[in-house]
Amino acid sequence: MLVLGIDTATLVCSVAVSSEEKVVAEYTLQVKKTHSQRLLPLLAAMLTDCGLEPAALDGIAVAAGPGSFTGVRIGIVTAKALGQALNIPLCGISTLEALAAQHPWFDGLICPILDARRRQVYTSLFRGDDSLQRLVEDKAAALPALLEKVKAYGEKILFVGDAVPVYRQLICGSLGEQACFMPPESAICRAATVARLGLLQLARGEAVSWRELAPRYLRQSEAELKYRAAHGEGGKSR
């Protein structure tokens, strides 16, 4: 079974094709171009270099959020269009779970953090050591409050994600030797991991159709908040 992985939830644009046995190919860019400019050419180049036609794909896994609203939307729309055209199942993967799943052997807690702006991060919490156990659901949170909660575990905590360079000094100041970090190449979003989690979802019969696939934003965008404020509307963040 061949699954296409797509991750455009952050500045990283990553695509991969994986089977149960191996990563066939993975192409990743982290440059200042919009995902709408990069994604389809990157995908086409990868499939061409692999000698694969889109019809050879058995499913598509996409990072469904949280992350950049625009990035998540581009990934979801692309996956839905391909899923409809190829008539294959889709899997929406938590961006945070995919980040944590890159480090299942870490002996301690894994805390992915993505920069959500407005002094917040998108985050979750997992336990590593031979497997990956989710401890907390994905959410948007103020970093100081998050650090107080994870500090109480009294364990080593691995931080990964694009918020690490932004807040590393604050994390170290709060947690000291409890805080652990990966080198940059191991701390970014990777489509190969998204594809692997998609393979597991497909095996469990948890895939959805292109009509059912939906993003997981966790909260409203700036545009939505401004619109609601201008029109006197309330509403909770998603």
N, C-alpha and C positions, 0 to 999 in steps of 0.2 A: 504494500500500500504506500502510495506517495502522497504526502501532504505538503501543501504550500503554506509557509508561515510568513506573516506580514506584521511588522511592528513600526508604526509611525507615530506613536503616542508621545514621543519626546523629540528633541532635535535630531536624534538618530533616526535614519531611514534604513531599515533592514529587511531583507527578504531571504528566504531559505526554502529548500526542498529537502524533506527528510523522509526516510522510511523507518520501519521498526529496527532495522539493523544499523543504519548509519545516517549521517548528514551528507546528502549528495552534493549540496552546494549552499553557500551562504555569502551574500553580498551585503556589505554594510557601508554606509556613508554617514559622516558627521560633519557636514559643511553647511554654510549659511545659504542654502537654497530652499525654496519651499518644497514640501513633499509633493505637491501637485506637479512640480517640474521634474522631480527625481524618481518617483515611485515606478511609474509604468516603464520608462526606459531602463531602469535598473532590473525590473522583473523580466523584461523582454531579453535583455543581455544575458541574464542568468540562465533562462530556459534555453536560449540559443547555444550558449557555451556547454550546456549539459546534453544537448541534442534531444531535448524534450519538447513535445507539443503540449499546449494547455490541456488537450483532451486526455493526456496521460495521468493527469492529477485525479486523485480519488477524494480529496477534500481540501478545505482551506481553513486555516486557523489564523485569527487576527487578534492583535492586542486591542481589546474593546474599551480600554480605559481602566482607571483614570489616567489623566495626562493632559496635554495640550488639547483644547477643544477642537481647534482646526485640524491638528494632526490625527486625533482619534477619528474625526469625521471622515477625513480622506481615506484612512485605512478601512473603515467600515463600509463606505460607499464603494470602494474598489472591490472588496471582498464580496459584497452583495451583487455587484454587476457581474463578476466572474462566476459566482455561484449560480446565478440565474442563467447565464449564457451556457455554462458547462453542465448545468443540472446536477450539481454535486453538493453534498452537505457542508455546513459551515460550523465553526466552533469559535465562540467569543471567549477570549482568555483574559483574565485580570492582568493588567500590566504589572501590578505589584507582585502577584503570585509568580509571574514569569521571571521577574528579577530575583526573587528569593529562590526559585527552583534552579537557578544557575549555581547554587552553593549548598546542595543538600547535605554535604558531608561536614559542614561547619558544626563544631561541637559547642552549641550554645543557641542563642536567639538570633534570628535574622530579621532585620527591620528595614525594609525598602522605604525610601523616602523620595518623593518627586516634588519639585518646587511648584506649589500651587499659588504662589504670590499672595498678596494681602496678608503677609506674615504667617502663612500656613503652609503645611505640606500634606500631600496625599500619602497615606501610610497604612501599614498593616503590620502584623507580627506573626512570625513563624518559628517553629523549633526545628533545628536541623539534626545532625548526627544520624546518618544512614537513611533518613527519609525526610519528608517535609510535612509538618503538622501545622495547620493553621490555628492560631490562638485568638486572633482578633479579625473582625471583618474590615474590609477596606473602608477608609473614611478620610475626611479632611480634618486636620487638627492643628492647633497652635503648637509649634515645636517645643517651647518650654514645658508645657503640660505633658506632652508626649515623653520628653526626657525624664520627667519626674516619675512617670508610670513605669517605664522600662528599667529605670535605675533600681526600683524596688524589687526586681527579680533577683538582684545580686549575682547576675551571671554575665559572661562575656556577651557582647551584642555586636553583630556585624551589620554595619550600615552600608547600603548600596543605593545607587540612583543619582539622578542629576542634581538633587538638593544637597548632596554631600559636599561638593566643593564650595557651595554657598554658605553652608552652616557648620563646616568641620570644626572651626575654632570654638564655636558655641558648644558643640557636642563634646569635644574634648574637655572643655572647661567644666562641663556639668558631670561627665561620667568618668573622666580620667582613664585609667587602664581598663575599665570595662568596655570602652569603645574600641572596635576593630574596623579596619577598612581594607578594601581590595585595591589593587592597582587599577588605573583608569580603564585598561582593556578588558578587565573582568567585572567592571561595575556598571556597564552600559546595557541597555536593552538589546536583546539578540533574538532575531526571528527564528533561529534554530531551536531555541527553548520554547518559543510559542508553538512551533510546529510539533515538538515532542509532546507538549501538553495537549495539543489537538489530537494527536494519535491516541493518547490515553482516553480522551473524551469520546472519540469515535468508537474505541473498543468497548466502552461502557454504554454505548447507545445514547449518548447525551448531545449529539449534534443537532443543529436546527436547520431550517430552510432559510433561503435568502430573505424571505418575507419576515421571519421571526428574529433575525439577528438585530440586536440593538446595542447602542453605545452605553457605557457606564460612566457618566460624567461626575457623579457624586454631588455636584452643586451647580448652580446656575452660572452662566457665563457673564462677563461684564456687560455685554450687549443686552442680555435679558434683564439684568438688574437695573440698568439704566432705563430700559423701556418701561419696566414696572414702576420705577420711581417717577418717571415722567407722566405716567398715566394713573398714578395713585393706587397701584395694585400691590397687594401683599404677596405672600407665597413663600414656601420654604424651599431651601436649596435641595437639589436632587442628590 
